[in-house]
Amino acid sequence: MAHSVEFFPPKNAAGEERLREAITALLPLGPEYASVTFGAGGSTRERTFATVTMIRQDYDLEAVPHLSCIGST
């Protein structure tokens, strides 16, 4: 069965470390991709894209931003 994982972008260095630990723990389950959420109204937009880039580069896992159209115009 195909499956994916979804993450929130970390707010600080401690959060990034926890995120990296979670990714490492979940990789053996073989997710097809990871999605990274925007905060309410797109409040974490920059961190979302930075997190997508980190996952792609550091973990060789396809990652996409979970785009929200609300508050993005």
C-alpha positions as a Python dict, from the first residue, in 0.01 Angstrom:
ca = {
    (1, 'M'): (0, 0, 0),
    (2, 'A'): (135, 342, -95),
    (3, 'H'): (169, 589, 189),
    (4, 'S'): (324, 923, 275),
    (5, 'V'): (423, 1116, 585),
    (6, 'E'): (346, 1477, 677),
    (7, 'F'): (552, 1713, 889),
    (8, 'F'): (530, 2063, 1029),
    (9, 'P'): (831, 2288, 968),
    (10, 'P'): (1042, 2326, 1282),
    (11, 'K'): (1042, 2659, 1465),
    (12, 'N'): (1396, 2632, 1605),
    (13, 'A'): (1710, 2416, 1618),
    (14, 'A'): (1564, 2180, 1879),
    (15, 'G'): (1259, 2129, 1659),
    (16, 'E'): (1478, 2056, 1359),
    (17, 'E'): (1666, 1793, 1557),
    (18, 'R'): (1336, 1626, 1655),
    (19, 'L'): (1220, 1642, 1294),
    (20, 'R'): (1540, 1476, 1174),
    (21, 'E'): (1497, 1202, 1435),
    (22, 'A'): (1139, 1145, 1320),
    (23, 'I'): (1239, 1127, 953),
    (24, 'T'): (1516, 879, 1033),
    (25, 'A'): (1272, 664, 1231),
    (26, 'L'): (1007, 669, 956),
    (27, 'L'): (1229, 608, 652),
    (28, 'P'): (1240, 228, 706),
    (29, 'L'): (861, 226, 654),
    (30, 'G'): (920, 327, 290),
    (31, 'P'): (703, 635, 245),
    (32, 'E'): (666, 746, -117),
    (33, 'Y'): (700, 1110, -21),
    (34, 'A'): (676, 1361, 262),
    (35, 'S'): (455, 1667, 268),
    (36, 'V'): (536, 1971, 478),
    (37, 'T'): (250, 2191, 597),
    (38, 'F'): (210, 2566, 588),
    (39, 'G'): (111, 2730, 914),
    (40, 'A'): (-219, 2909, 954),
    (41, 'G'): (-256, 3160, 673),
    (42, 'G'): (81, 3061, 528),
    (43, 'S'): (266, 3181, 840),
    (44, 'T'): (549, 2927, 804),
    (45, 'R'): (591, 2962, 428),
    (46, 'E'): (970, 3019, 428),
    (47, 'R'): (1033, 2742, 681),
    (48, 'T'): (808, 2509, 481),
    (49, 'F'): (1017, 2545, 167),
    (50, 'A'): (1344, 2520, 364),
    (51, 'T'): (1217, 2199, 524),
    (52, 'V'): (1114, 2052, 187),
    (53, 'T'): (1462, 2128, 53),
    (54, 'M'): (1632, 1973, 358),
    (55, 'I'): (1429, 1651, 331),
    (56, 'R'): (1502, 1616, -40),
    (57, 'Q'): (1874, 1688, -7),
    (58, 'D'): (1956, 1514, 320),
    (59, 'Y'): (1727, 1209, 307),
    (60, 'D'): (1677, 1139, -65),
    (61, 'L'): (1301, 1138, -5),
    (62, 'E'): (1063, 1318, -236),
    (63, 'A'): (912, 1609, -44),
    (64, 'V'): (643, 1859, -137),
    (65, 'P'): (489, 2160, 34),
    (66, 'H'): (130, 2113, 145),
    (67, 'L'): (-3, 2425, -22),
    (68, 'S'): (-293, 2621, 115),
    (69, 'C'): (-471, 2875, -100),
    (70, 'I'): (-617, 3063, 195),
    (71, 'G'): (-422, 3380, 273),
    (72, 'S'): (-176, 3330, -12),
    (73, 'T'): (-297, 3598, -252),
}
